[in-house]
Amino acid sequence: MKKPVSIISLAASSIIGLLPIFLIVSSQLARAQYTDMQAITDLGGQQEFDRRRHAVAEQMKEGILLLFARQQEPEAGHYREDNDFYYLTGIADPGAVLLLGGMRGRAILFEPQQTPTKKQVYGPNVLSLTQEEQVKLGFDTVFPLTELDYILAGTLNNGKTLWLRLDFPDKSDGARSEVGRDHGDEYSGPYHAGLPLDRNVIEQLRSRYPQSVLRDITPSLDAMRNIKTPQEIEVLRRNGKLSAEAMRDAIAHAWPGMYEYQIEARARFGYMNAGAQGVAYPAIVSSGSSMNTWHYFNNRKQVPANGLVVFDYGADLDHETMDITRTFNISGKFTAEQAKWYAVDLEAQKAVIALLTTAHTYEEAADAGLKVYRQAGIEKQWFGFPGHFVGLATHDVLRPQGPIKAGQVVTVEPIIEFLDKTIHFRVEDTVLITSGAPEILSSAVPKEMAEVEALVGSAK
């Protein structure tokens, strides 16, 4: 069946010079189910996402960029969009694709076409909205996904550059490298089903359009994402406050005999009740035999009297994450040995944070923490800068190294542990780098030893 003349003409034209074409598929005003207009507003409105797209397009200079949304909703959880796709669109829609032209930044959104039944059952996507609603979201050109390859066929010719994310995606609770390791686990299964989606996309495009030149957009996206905008910083401040207050409340309601999941539940209620859309990562409430499992997520054990608890949790607000850890004795009083190592851990954390200014490097900040460990005789437990960047992902893009820059958001979480004694200490805060002193976003939950001891079980 022949394609409509308008589509053929569009496919043959340059994406950079496209004229606005509107698809009106519904006369009823609606909102896409997963696209949060309030979050878009909090992050600066559709003008901010348009600015980001133009900034990327200027770096591309020529060619086109394709970014793909997630394909499916998670099992028993809220849908959270692919970080890079969300960063440039503000849209959350399973199966969507962004096409961005170099230099001028002309953007087209491609969306799965919904049947009336699917729209009714699962809610509308952006394609099912009116032209007015699509424009409010920042897109005056929205096409059915079925048109994508017709347009690519008329655009990717004569060695045209095709920009893709060739690196791994990241996710709310995992860095790009961690997603790569997840792929490795998938490959090692004897019956794994081919390539993961992000790898398959690259191979399919390489096969369908061999005349195009593939280039990696990841470094440009990472550099932009690493320095937070003023709007992102305000969201992170809000998230730091609500996450810390919820953790504080959970610790105040913690006492011997409780189950780990009850401590988790109290904090999660606080996050959601304060307006967070979800959690940044599964809660870590480790005690007893699981104390030395850094990423322990089961949270099913009962915490005995005088047991240590490592409580690591944070909320996800407007697609910006938070990361906080406190270690406490469930009975409200550290033993002498516990108090000794808690004090060392806290001293090291403070020493690192003190140097998180633009006058220093991350290596200098790490050395300050190492000095504390060395004085305590545990320098072998120091593994470099004790933290990671935070943003759209809890383990956000890039590593803390080199000059410290204003607008970066980083955790500081030195760890002290003794496997033979089943002891683990971790005090973690999320810190905003400013032009002056570092700002601790998670300061609403105490970490001074006496204050932590007074907080535990205080609600009872």
C-alpha positions as CSV (number, residue, x, y, z in Angstrom):
1,M,0.0,0.0,0.0
2,K,1.4,3.4,-1.0
3,K,2.3,5.9,1.8
4,P,0.5,9.2,1.8
5,V,2.2,11.9,-0.3
6,S,2.9,14.0,2.7
7,I,4.9,11.3,4.4
8,I,6.9,10.5,1.3
9,S,7.7,14.2,0.9
10,L,8.7,14.4,4.5
11,A,10.9,11.3,4.3
12,A,12.8,12.8,1.3
13,S,13.4,16.2,3.0
14,S,16.0,17.1,5.5
15,I,14.9,16.7,9.1
16,I,16.6,19.9,10.0
17,G,14.4,21.9,7.8
18,L,11.1,20.3,8.6
19,L,7.9,22.4,8.7
20,P,5.5,21.9,11.6
21,I,3.1,19.1,10.8
22,F,0.4,18.4,13.3
23,L,-1.4,15.1,13.9
24,I,-4.7,15.6,15.7
25,V,-5.9,12.2,16.8
26,S,-8.4,13.2,19.4
27,S,-10.8,16.1,20.1
28,Q,-10.9,15.5,23.8
29,L,-8.3,17.2,26.1
30,A,-6.4,14.6,28.0
31,R,-3.0,14.0,29.6
32,A,-0.6,11.2,28.9
33,Q,-0.7,8.8,31.8
34,Y,3.0,8.6,32.6
35,T,4.1,12.1,31.6
36,D,4.0,14.3,34.7
37,M,3.3,17.9,33.8
38,Q,4.1,19.1,37.3
39,A,7.5,17.5,37.1
40,I,8.1,19.2,33.8
41,T,7.1,22.5,35.4
42,D,9.3,21.9,38.4
43,L,12.3,21.3,36.1
44,G,11.8,24.5,34.2
45,G,8.9,23.8,31.8
46,Q,9.0,22.6,28.2
47,Q,11.3,25.6,27.5
48,E,14.1,24.0,29.6
49,F,13.8,20.7,27.8
50,D,13.9,22.6,24.4
51,R,17.0,24.4,25.6
52,R,18.6,21.0,26.4
53,R,17.8,19.7,23.0
54,H,19.2,22.7,21.3
55,A,22.4,22.5,23.3
56,V,22.9,18.9,22.3
57,A,22.0,19.7,18.6
58,E,24.7,22.5,18.6
59,Q,27.3,19.9,19.8
60,M,26.2,17.5,17.1
61,K,26.5,20.1,14.4
62,E,25.1,17.8,11.7
63,G,23.2,14.6,11.3
64,I,20.3,13.3,13.4
65,L,20.0,11.8,16.9
66,L,17.7,9.0,17.9
67,L,16.9,8.2,21.5
68,F,14.6,5.5,22.6
69,A,12.2,5.4,25.6
70,R,11.8,2.2,27.6
71,Q,9.6,-0.4,25.9
72,Q,7.7,-1.8,28.8
73,E,6.4,-1.0,32.2
74,P,8.3,-2.6,35.2
75,E,6.8,-5.4,37.0
76,A,4.6,-4.2,39.9
77,G,6.1,-0.8,39.9
78,H,5.6,2.8,38.6
79,Y,6.8,3.4,35.1
80,R,10.1,5.4,35.1
81,E,11.4,6.6,31.8
82,D,14.9,6.0,30.4
83,N,17.1,8.7,31.9
84,D,18.6,10.1,28.7
85,F,15.3,10.1,26.9
86,Y,13.7,11.9,29.8
87,Y,16.5,14.4,30.1
88,L,15.9,15.7,26.6
89,T,12.1,15.4,26.5
90,G,10.4,15.4,29.9
91,I,8.2,12.7,28.3
92,A,7.5,9.4,29.9
93,D,5.9,7.0,27.3
94,P,6.7,3.4,26.7
95,G,7.9,2.8,23.2
96,A,8.5,6.4,22.2
97,V,11.4,7.6,20.1
98,L,13.0,11.1,19.9
99,L,14.5,12.3,16.6
100,L,16.6,15.4,16.9
101,G,18.2,17.3,14.0
102,G,21.7,18.7,14.4
103,M,22.5,22.4,14.7
104,R,18.9,23.7,14.6
105,G,17.5,21.1,17.0
106,R,14.3,20.3,15.2
107,A,12.6,17.6,17.3
108,I,10.1,15.0,16.3
109,L,8.4,12.5,18.7
110,F,7.4,9.1,17.5
111,E,4.8,7.2,19.5
112,P,3.1,3.8,19.3
113,Q,-0.4,4.2,17.9
114,Q,-3.1,3.1,20.4
115,T,-6.3,1.3,19.7
116,P,-9.4,2.8,21.4
117,T,-9.4,-0.1,23.8
118,K,-5.8,0.2,24.8
119,K,-6.2,4.0,25.2
120,Q,-9.1,3.4,27.5
121,V,-7.5,0.6,29.6
122,Y,-4.0,2.0,29.9
123,G,-4.6,5.7,29.4
124,P,-3.5,7.9,26.4
125,N,0.0,8.4,25.3
126,V,1.3,11.6,23.7
127,L,0.2,10.6,20.2
128,S,-3.4,10.2,21.5
129,L,-3.5,13.8,22.8
130,T,-4.7,16.8,21.0
131,Q,-2.4,19.2,19.1
132,E,-2.9,21.7,21.9
133,E,-1.7,19.2,24.6
134,Q,1.2,18.0,22.5
135,V,2.4,21.6,22.1
136,K,2.1,22.2,25.8
137,L,4.5,19.3,26.2
138,G,7.0,20.9,23.8
139,F,6.3,18.9,20.6
140,D,4.5,20.3,17.7
141,T,5.3,17.3,15.6
142,V,4.2,13.9,16.8
143,F,4.1,10.9,14.4
144,P,3.0,7.3,14.8
145,L,6.0,5.0,15.3
146,T,5.2,3.2,12.1
147,E,6.5,6.3,10.2
148,L,10.0,6.3,11.7
149,D,11.7,4.1,9.2
150,Y,10.0,5.9,6.2
151,I,11.6,9.1,7.5
152,L,15.0,7.6,8.3
153,A,15.1,6.0,4.8
154,G,14.8,9.5,3.2
155,T,17.2,11.1,5.6
156,L,20.1,8.8,6.2
157,N,21.7,8.9,2.8
158,N,25.1,9.9,1.4
159,G,27.0,9.1,4.6
160,K,24.7,11.1,6.9
161,T,25.7,11.0,10.6
162,L,23.4,9.0,12.9
163,W,23.9,9.9,16.6
164,L,23.0,7.2,19.1
165,R,23.7,6.4,22.7
166,L,26.4,3.8,22.0
167,D,27.3,3.5,25.7
168,F,25.0,1.6,28.1
169,P,21.9,3.2,29.5
170,D,21.7,4.0,33.2
171,K,18.7,3.6,35.5
172,S,17.5,5.0,38.8
173,D,19.5,2.5,40.8
174,G,22.4,1.7,38.5
175,A,25.2,3.4,36.6
176,R,25.9,2.8,32.9
177,S,28.7,0.4,33.8
178,E,26.3,-1.5,36.2
179,V,23.8,-1.9,33.5
180,G,26.6,-3.2,31.3
181,R,27.3,-5.8,34.0
182,D,23.6,-6.7,34.1
183,H,23.9,-7.4,30.4
184,G,26.9,-9.6,31.1
185,D,24.8,-11.6,33.6
186,E,22.1,-11.9,30.9
187,Y,24.6,-13.1,28.3
188,S,25.9,-15.8,30.6
189,G,22.5,-17.5,30.8
190,P,22.3,-20.5,28.6
191,Y,18.9,-19.5,27.2
192,H,19.2,-15.8,27.0
193,A,17.0,-14.2,24.3
194,G,19.4,-12.3,22.1
195,L,20.7,-8.8,22.8
196,P,19.2,-6.5,25.4
197,L,17.0,-3.8,23.9
198,D,19.6,-1.0,23.9
199,R,22.2,-3.2,22.2
200,N,19.7,-4.5,19.7
201,V,18.6,-1.0,18.7
202,I,22.2,-0.2,17.7
203,E,22.6,-3.4,15.7
204,Q,19.2,-3.0,13.9
205,L,20.0,0.6,12.9
206,R,23.5,-0.4,11.7
207,S,22.0,-3.2,9.6
208,R,19.1,-1.1,8.1
209,Y,21.2,2.0,7.3
210,P,24.8,0.9,6.6
211,Q,25.4,4.0,4.6
212,S,25.1,6.2,7.7
213,V,28.0,7.0,10.1
214,L,27.2,6.1,13.7
215,R,28.5,8.4,16.4
216,D,28.1,8.3,20.2
217,I,26.1,11.1,21.9
218,T,26.8,9.8,25.4
219,P,29.8,12.0,26.2
220,S,27.7,15.1,25.4
221,L,24.8,14.0,27.5
222,D,27.0,13.0,30.4
223,A,28.8,16.4,30.5
224,M,25.4,18.2,30.5
225,R,23.8,15.9,33.1
226,N,26.8,16.2,35.4
227,I,26.2,19.9,36.1
228,K,22.8,20.4,37.5
229,T,20.5,23.3,36.4
230,P,19.1,25.7,39.0
231,Q,15.7,23.9,38.6
232,E,17.3,20.5,39.1
233,I,19.1,21.8,42.2
234,E,15.8,23.0,43.7
235,V,14.2,19.6,43.1
236,L,17.2,17.9,44.7
237,R,17.0,20.2,47.7
238,R,13.3,19.3,48.1
239,N,14.1,15.6,47.7
240,G,17.0,15.8,50.2
241,K,14.7,17.3,52.8
242,L,11.8,14.9,52.3
243,S,14.0,11.9,52.1
244,A,16.0,12.8,55.3
245,E,12.8,13.7,57.2
246,A,11.3,10.3,56.3
247,M,14.4,8.5,57.3
248,R,14.5,10.4,60.6
249,D,10.9,9.4,61.3
250,A,11.7,5.7,60.5
251,I,14.6,5.7,62.9
252,A,12.5,7.3,65.5
253,H,10.1,4.5,65.2
254,A,12.7,1.7,65.3
255,W,13.1,-0.5,68.3
256,P,14.2,-4.1,69.1
257,G,12.1,-6.9,67.8
258,M,11.0,-5.0,64.7
259,Y,11.5,-6.4,61.3
260,E,13.7,-4.8,58.7
261,Y,10.8,-4.3,56.4
262,Q,8.9,-2.3,59.0
263,I,11.7,0.3,59.1
264,E,11.6,0.4,55.3
265,A,7.9,0.8,55.2
266,R,7.9,3.8,57.6
267,A,10.4,5.7,55.3
268,R,8.6,4.7,52.1
269,F,5.4,6.1,53.5
270,G,7.1,9.3,54.3
271,Y,8.5,9.6,50.7
272,M,5.2,9.0,49.0
273,N,3.2,11.0,51.5
274,A,5.5,14.0,50.7
275,G,4.8,13.8,47.0
276,A,7.7,11.7,45.7
277,Q,6.9,9.6,42.6
278,G,8.8,6.6,43.9
279,V,12.1,5.4,45.4
280,A,15.6,5.9,44.1
281,Y,16.6,2.3,44.8
282,P,15.3,-0.7,46.8
283,A,15.8,0.0,50.5
284,I,18.8,-1.4,52.3
285,V,17.9,-2.3,55.9
286,S,20.7,-4.7,56.8
287,S,21.3,-6.3,60.2
288,G,22.7,-9.5,61.8
289,S,24.1,-11.9,59.2
290,S,23.4,-9.5,56.3
291,M,25.3,-6.6,57.9
292,N,28.3,-6.9,55.5
293,T,26.2,-7.3,52.3
294,W,26.6,-3.8,50.9
295,H,23.5,-4.0,48.7
296,Y,21.2,-6.1,50.8
297,F,17.6,-5.7,49.7
298,N,15.6,-8.6,51.2
299,N,14.8,-6.9,54.5
300,R,12.9,-9.8,56.0
301,K,14.8,-10.4,59.3
302,Q,13.9,-9.4,62.8
303,V,16.4,-7.1,64.4
304,P,17.4,-8.3,67.9
305,A,18.3,-6.0,70.9
306,N,21.6,-4.2,70.5
307,G,21.8,-5.2,66.8
308,L,23.4,-2.7,64.4
309,V,21.3,-1.5,61.5
310,V,22.6,-0.1,58.2
311,F,19.7,1.9,56.7
312,D,20.3,3.2,53.2
313,Y,17.4,4.7,51.3
314,G,16.2,7.7,49.2
315,A,13.3,9.0,47.3
316,D,12.8,9.7,43.6
317,L,11.3,13.1,43.0
318,D,10.7,14.5,39.5
319,H,13.2,12.0,38.1
320,E,15.9,13.2,40.5
321,T,17.2,10.8,43.1
322,M,18.6,11.0,46.6
323,D,21.0,8.7,48.6
324,I,21.3,8.7,52.4
325,T,22.6,6.1,54.9
326,R,22.6,6.0,58.6
327,T,24.0,3.3,60.9
328,F,22.5,2.9,64.4
329,N,22.1,0.4,67.2
330,I,18.4,-0.7,67.4
331,S,18.5,-0.4,71.2
332,G,19.6,3.3,71.0
333,K,23.1,3.0,72.4
334,F,26.3,2.0,70.6
335,T,28.6,-0.4,72.4
336,A,32.1,0.8,73.2
337,E,33.5,-0.9,70.1
338,Q,30.7,0.3,67.9
339,A,31.1,3.8,69.1
340,K,34.8,3.8,68.4
341,W,34.3,2.8,64.7
342,Y,31.3,5.0,64.2
343,A,33.3,8.0,65.3
344,V,36.1,7.1,62.8
345,D,33.7,6.7,60.0
346,L,32.0,10.0,60.7
347,E,35.3,11.8,61.1
348,A,36.4,10.6,57.7
349,Q,33.2,11.6,56.1
350,K,33.4,15.1,57.5
351,A,37.0,15.4,56.4
352,V,36.1,14.6,52.8
353,I,33.0,16.9,52.8
354,A,35.1,19.8,54.1
355,L,37.2,19.8,50.9
356,L,34.3,19.6,48.5
357,T,34.9,23.1,47.2
358,T,35.9,24.4,43.7
359,A,39.3,25.1,45.1
360,H,40.1,21.4,45.4
361,T,40.0,18.1,43.5
362,Y,38.2,14.9,44.3
363,E,41.6,13.3,44.8
364,E,42.5,15.9,47.5
365,A,39.1,15.3,49.2
366,A,39.7,11.5,49.1
367,D,43.2,12.0,50.7
368,A,41.6,13.8,53.6
369,G,39.5,10.7,54.3
370,L,42.4,8.4,53.8
371,K,44.4,10.3,56.4
372,V,41.7,9.6,59.0
373,Y,41.6,5.9,58.1
374,R,45.4,5.7,58.3
375,Q,45.5,7.2,61.8
376,A,42.9,4.6,62.8
377,G,45.1,1.8,61.3
378,I,42.5,0.7,58.7
379,E,44.0,2.4,55.6
380,K,43.5,-0.9,53.6
381,Q,39.8,-0.3,53.8
382,W,40.1,2.9,51.8
383,F,39.3,2.5,48.1
384,G,39.5,6.0,46.8
385,F,36.9,8.7,46.7
386,P,34.1,7.3,48.9
387,G,31.1,8.2,46.8
388,H,29.4,8.8,43.5
389,F,27.5,11.5,41.6
390,V,23.7,11.7,42.0
391,G,21.0,13.0,39.7
392,L,18.7,11.2,37.3
393,A,20.4,8.0,38.6
394,T,21.5,7.3,42.1
395,H,24.9,6.3,40.6
396,D,24.8,9.1,38.1
397,V,27.0,9.6,35.0
398,L,30.8,10.1,35.3
399,R,33.1,9.5,38.3
400,P,34.2,12.0,40.9
401,Q,37.7,12.8,39.7
402,G,39.7,15.8,38.9
403,P,38.6,19.4,39.7
404,I,35.5,19.8,41.8
405,K,32.8,21.8,39.9
406,A,29.9,23.9,41.1
407,G,26.6,22.3,40.2
408,Q,27.8,18.7,40.8
409,V,25.9,16.6,43.3
410,V,27.9,13.8,45.0
411,T,27.6,11.4,47.9
412,V,30.2,10.9,50.6
413,E,29.9,7.4,52.2
414,P,33.1,6.0,53.7
415,I,32.7,2.4,54.9
416,I,34.3,0.6,57.8
417,E,33.6,-3.1,58.2
418,F,35.0,-6.2,59.9
419,L,33.8,-9.4,58.3
420,D,34.9,-11.6,61.2
421,K,32.8,-9.5,63.6
422,T,29.8,-8.9,61.3
423,I,30.3,-5.2,61.8
424,H,29.6,-2.5,59.1
425,F,29.5,1.3,59.4
426,R,28.3,3.7,56.7
427,V,27.4,7.3,57.2
428,E,26.3,8.8,53.8
429,D,25.0,12.2,52.8
430,T,24.3,13.7,49.4
431,V,26.2,17.0,48.9
432,L,25.7,19.9,46.4
433,I,28.9,21.6,45.2
434,T,28.4,25.3,45.2
435,S,30.7,28.3,44.5
436,G,31.3,28.4,48.3
437,A,30.9,25.9,51.1
438,P,29.4,22.4,50.3
439,E,25.7,22.1,50.9
440,I,24.5,18.9,52.6
441,L,21.1,18.1,51.0
442,S,20.4,15.3,53.5
443,S,21.1,17.2,56.7
444,A,17.6,16.9,58.1
445,V,18.5,13.4,59.5
446,P,21.1,13.6,62.3
447,K,24.5,11.9,62.2
448,E,26.3,13.1,65.3
449,M,26.6,10.0,67.5
450,A,24.7,11.4,70.5
451,E,21.9,12.7,68.3
452,V,21.5,9.4,66.5
453,E,21.4,7.5,69.8
454,A,18.7,9.9,71.1
455,L,16.7,9.6,67.9
456,V,16.5,5.8,67.8
457,G,13.1,4.7,69.1
458,S,12.3,8.2,70.4
459,A,8.7,8.0,69.0
460,K,7.9,5.2,71.3
